[in-house]
Amino acid sequence: ATCATLLFLTMVVAVTIFRLKPVNAADGWEPRVTALGGTFLTVLIAVTPPYENLPVGLTFLGTILVTSGFLLCAYVMCYLGRSFSIMAEARKLVTNGPYAIVRHPLYLSELVALVGIVILHLSISAVAIGSVQWLLQLRRMQNEERVLKHSFAEYASYAGRTPMVIPSIRR
């Protein structure tokens, strides 16, 4: 889980340094606060001590979810590449790879990792922080959708055929 996390963070730094210039961005303070909260709130859980005496099955499940989530994040980042952004900004419309399955695969991958982190740090505060973080991510998706819709004429068609977060079984 630690190696997967380090790999993901290294990739985030690299694509942030070499990303494309935005063609459009959300206005106001709310999208920025939401983006930062949605990105970094999980750190509050991760810096707390893990749950003591967590059953082996839950430890295994949490570790698998964290590792899988961050590896999926790295995979998604390969497709997003230089279009990556923390803030709600439009750089280039990516619709291939995992973006052909759902419009926000990075958030879905982060959710998988978040659930694992919550399990490993099982407490009322971990569940509360994880819930608030996911609500911020949902709002963040709405902000991004608005920017993308105004930036790319083809976004409406893409959004019409591609689910937001949960993959369609009919595909």
N, C-alpha and C positions, 0 to 999 in steps of 0.2 A: 504494500500500500504506500509506503514511504517513497519507494523508487518511482512508482506511477505518479505520485503527487509531484515529485521533483521534475520528472520528465514533462509533465503538463505545464508546470510553472515556467520551466525553461522555454518551452514552446511559446507560451503566452508572451514572455519578454521578447523573444526573437521576432514574432510576427508584429508586435507592437512597434518595434524599432523600424521595421522595413515595410510597414503597411502603406496602402495607397492613400492618397489625399481624399478626404470626404467630399462628396458632391452635394451633400445636404446633411443637416443635423437638426435634432429636436430643439425647440426654443424653450427658454425658461429654466428655472432651478429644479423643478420636480423630476424631470427625466434624469437629470444628473445625480440627484440625491438617491433616487430609486436605483439607478445603475450601480452606484458605489455601494449602497446597502446590499443589493442583491448579489454583488460580487464578493464582498468582504465580510458579511455578517457570519458566515460559517466559521470564520477564524475564531469567533468567540466560543464556539463549541470545541473546536480542535485544540485550543489551549487549556481547556479544563481537563482534569485527570480522567482517564478512562474509568468506566464503571468497574468497581472491584467485584470480584467473584461472579462475573458475567458467565453464564453457562457456555460451555465449549461450542455448542451449536450456534448460539448467537454471536459469539466471537468470530467463528468461521464465516457465518453469513455476513456480518458487518465487514470483515476483511475482504471477502469476495466482492461485495457491492462497492466498496471504496476503490479497490483495484480495478474492477470492471468499469466503473464510472469514469475514472481518470484515464484509463486506456481508451475508452470510447471517446472521451473529450479530445485526446490526442489525435485519434483517427478523424474526428469531425474537423479539427483545426487544420488538418492537412488539406481538406477540401475548401475550407473557408480562407485559409492562407492570408494573403495581404489585405483581405476585406475585413479582417477581425477588428472589432471595436468594443470597448467597454461601454461607452456612451451610445445613445441612440443616434447613430450616424449611418449614412448610406455611402458606400464606396463602390461596390460592384454587386450586381445581383447574382448570387450563387444558387443554382437550382439542380445541380447534379450530385451524384453520390448520396450521402445521407440526407441532403437537402431535397432530394426527389421523393423521400419517404415522409418526412415531416418538415415544416418550415423552420422549426427551432430545435434541431437535434443536439446542439450544444447544451441548451438548457435541460433537455431530457437526460443527457448524459450526466450533467451536474446533479440532477435530482437523484439519479441512481447512487452517485457518490455521497450525496447529502444524507440519504436514508441510511447508508452504511455508517457514516460518521455519527449520526444520531443513535444508532443501535450500539455502537462501541462506547458512547458516552452517555448511555441511557439514564435520563433524569427528566424531571418536569421541565427544567430550564432548557435542556437540549431539545426537547420536543417543541417547546415554545419558540426558541430561537429558529429552529428548522422550519417551523410553520410560518413565521414572519418572513424568513428569507425566501421561501417559496412564493408567498403572496407578493413580495417585491419583484420576484422574477416574472410572475404573471403580468404585473403592471409594466415591467420593463419590456416584455414582449409586445404589449399593446402600443407602447411608445415607439418601438422599432417598426412595428407594422405600419403605423401612421407615416413615419419618415420614408419607408420603402415605397409605400403606395404613392406618395407625392413625388418620389424621385424616379421611379421606373414605371412606364406605361404598362409593361407586361406583368407587373406584380399582381394586379387584380386577377388575371387569368391563372397565374401560378397559385395564388391563395385559394382560388376556387377549386382547384383540382388536388391540392396538397393539404393534408390535415395540419393543424397548428402544432400539436405536441404529441398526441397519441396516434401511433400508426394505425391506419385503417386495415382491418382484417380482410376486407374485400379485395385489396390489392393483390 
